[in-house]
């Protein structure tokens, strides 16, 4: 859910993030490539993934109050079109996206996290899953719904990780002084509400997005003020990677309402995208590996 964030507030939030050495992010360029987005097409981006079926493009979802569709955004900033999603898909409060394997081997699935809850009012949350379209002319005809709740009550969450190695889904909450990490293990039940597994705290606050590389070996977590990076070791589950050590700070140009982050298809860098908020326009930023 979009919120209005002031610089003075963000300064306070930065103090909640772990202290890291900026040199640790030296594997990425410090000055990103800035790509202007087609005006008026994507103003409230809350999640983003690199398309597997259409290289050179990104799928972008928007926040609550927008239609139940996803936009295909070229890496050149051109909005190629929007893909409507079938009923009963609804945008209650979409907050992040994932892409990766699922029930059918050899198929890439898109995951939409309907996990926002600013007022901590919902008894359950859900994640939509459907095969990635191969083109904008190939409609999405069916989407699975995976309902879940938390073992300790309601949470607002804006970060989703779909592990390509295990097909587990990981959810990171947003608003706690130290956010919490939950696991929705594969195979996910689509016929009942699942209580996700609590894997403890992470040393962040105000987490607004997360991403994992297509090979499952690199992870990003972003807040309003920073982006953190982890290199996964052999046989680690996601929780072990994120809790083994503090994330390394990687380059990030401040965005007015920064939420969306993803690796590119070939894991050669990462993209960020912001909600427009009060800015006149938004840009897609790309941070390449050196």
N, C-alpha and C positions, 0 to 999 in steps of 0.2 A: 504494500500500500504506500502510495507516495506521501511524503511528509515534507514540510518546509524546514530546511536545516540552515542555520545561520553559522557564519564563520566562527563566532565566539563559542558556539556549542561544539563545533567540530574540533576546535582546539582542545576542549576538555576531553572529547572522545579519543583524541590521539594519545592522551596520557594513559588511556586504558589499554592500548595496544602494547604488545611485547616490544622491548627495546632490542633492535637488531642493528647489525653493522651494515651500512649502505654498500660497502664494498662487496658484500655477499651477492648482490644483484648484478655484478659486473658482467655476467654472461649475456645480458640483454642490453641493447642500445638504450642510452638515457634519453635521447630525443626521439619520440615516436613519429611515425608518419601520420599526418593528420589528413583525413579524408572527409570532405563535406558530404552530408547526407541530403538526399532530395528533400527540400523543405516541406513540412506539414505531413509527412508520411509516417514517421516513427518519432513521436514526441514523448512517449512514456515507456521506453524500453526497460524491461525488468529481467530479461534473460536472453541468452544468445548461444548458439552452437554453430560449429562449422559443418556445412553440408557434406555428407559422404557421397551422395549420388550426383550432386551437381558441383564439382570442384570450382573454387573461386567465388563461392557464395556462402552466406550465413543465413541461418534461420533466426528470426527475432520474435519474441513475444512481448506483448505490452501489458501494463498493469490493469487492475480492476477498473471497471467503467468502460473498457474497450470491448469491441466484438470478440467473439470466440474464433479468432483466426491467428495465423502466424504469417509473418512477412518474409519474403525472400530478398535479402539485401546483398547486392554484389559487393565484392571487396573494393570496388571503385566508388562506392557510395550510392549507387543507383538502386532504387527500390524496384525490383523486377515484377513484383506482384504480391498478392496475398492469397493464402490458402485457407478457405473457410473450413471449419471443423464440424462434424456432424453432431446432432443431438444424441445423447444428453450432455455433451461437452458444454461447460459454462465457465465463464471467467469470473468466479467469485473474487479471487485475489491471487492471480498468477504472480509468482515471484522468482522463479528460476526455471532453467531448461537443462536437459541432459540429452545426450545421444550415445547410443551404444547397442550392444547385443540384447537379445530378449528371448522369448520362448522359442522362436523358430531360428534354427541355426542358419547362419549366412545372411540374415536380415538385419539391417540397422533400424533401430527404433528411436523415435523421438519421445522424450519424457517431459511432461509439463507439470510443474509443482504448484498446485493450488494450496499453498501453505501459509499465506499471509493471514495475520489475525492481530491487528493493532490493538483491539479492545479485549483480547483474550476471552472471546465469547463463544468460540465454536467447540462442540464436543468431539468433532472428527475433522480430518483433512483428507485430501486425496491427490493422487498423482495419475495423470492420464498417460497412456502409452499407445502408440500406433506406429506402423511401419513408415519409414521416411518415404515421402513421394519421390518418384524419379523425375518428375517434371511438374510444372504448374498446371498442366492439363490433365494430370492424373489425380483425381479427387481422393481425399481421405474418406472412406466409406464407413469405417468403424474404429472406435477408440475404446480401449479397455480402461476401466476405472479401478484404481487400487486405493481403497479406503484404509485409513489408519488413525490411531490416536496415540497419545503419549502416556507412559505409565505414571507420570506425575502431574497431569493436568494440562491445560491449554498452553500453547506457545506460539509466538510469532516467529516464522522462519523464512529466510530468503535465500538459502544456499542449498543446492542439491548436487550430489556427486553420484553418477552411475558408474560403478566399477566395471570396466570392460573385461577384467580377468575373472570375476566371480558372479557378475550380474547383480550383486547386492546394490541397494540404494542407500545412500547416507544423507542425512539431513542435519544441518547446523542451524541452531536457533540464533536469534538476532539480539534480543534486548537485555539479556542478563549481564551483570558485571563481568562474569566469565560464562561464555555461551556454552551450550551443551551439544553433544554429538549423539545422534541416534542412528541405528541400523535397521533397515527394512530388508530382511534377508531374502535371497532368491531360493525357491520360486515364490513370488509374491502372490498372495491369495486375492483373487478378483471376485470372490463370492461372499466375503465377510469382512468385518472391520478387524484389522490386525493391530495389536499393541506393539509398537516398535521397541527395540532394545536400547536401553540407555548405556552409552559407553563413556559417560563422564564429561568432564569440563575441558574446554580449550581456553588459552589465555588471551581471549579477545573480547571485545564488545562491539556491538553494532555491525555484525557481519551481514553484508548485502549481496554476496554472490560467491560462487566457487566454480572450479573447472578442473577437469582431469584430461590428460593427453590421451590420444587414441590408443596408445600402447599401454596405458595405465601406469606409467612410470613417473609421471610428473603431475603435481597438484598445485593449484592456485586457490587462495582464499582472499577475498577483498573485503575491506571495510570502506567507510566513506573517506578515509584519509590515507590508506595504505593498501598495498597488495603484497602478499606473502607467498613464498615458493618452497616446495619440498620436493626432494628427489627420493623416490620410493626404493627401498631395499628389497631384495628377493624374499618372496613368501610373506611379506608384511600385509596385514589387512590395513584398510585405510586408517582406522583408529590408531594403530601402532605407528604409522608414519607421522600422523599429525601430532601425536603425543610424545614421540621419541625426543624431539627437540623443538625449539621455537623455529618458526618459519623464517626464511631469509627474505629480507626486504628487497623487492625488485622495483624498477622504475615505474613511476605512476605520475602522470600529469593530472592535477586536481580537476575533477569534473563536478558540476553543480549538484548532481544527484546520482552519483556513480553507483550502478548496481550490476550491469551486465559485464561478464568477462568470459572469454573462452580461448583455448588454444586454436591455432589454425589446423587444417586437416593433416598436415605433415609434421606437426610439432616443431616448426621452425620459428615460432614466436607466438605472441598472444595479442588478442584484440580487447579493447574496452569500449563501452558505449554507455552514455548517460541518458537519464530522462532530461527533457528540455528544461523543466522547471521554469525559471524566469528568464532564461537565456533566449536570445533571438533565434538561435539555431543550435543544432548538435553536430558533433563530428565523431566519426569512427577513428579510433587511434590504434595503430599497430606497432608493437614493440618486437623487433626482430632479434633473434639470437645473433651474437657476433660470430 
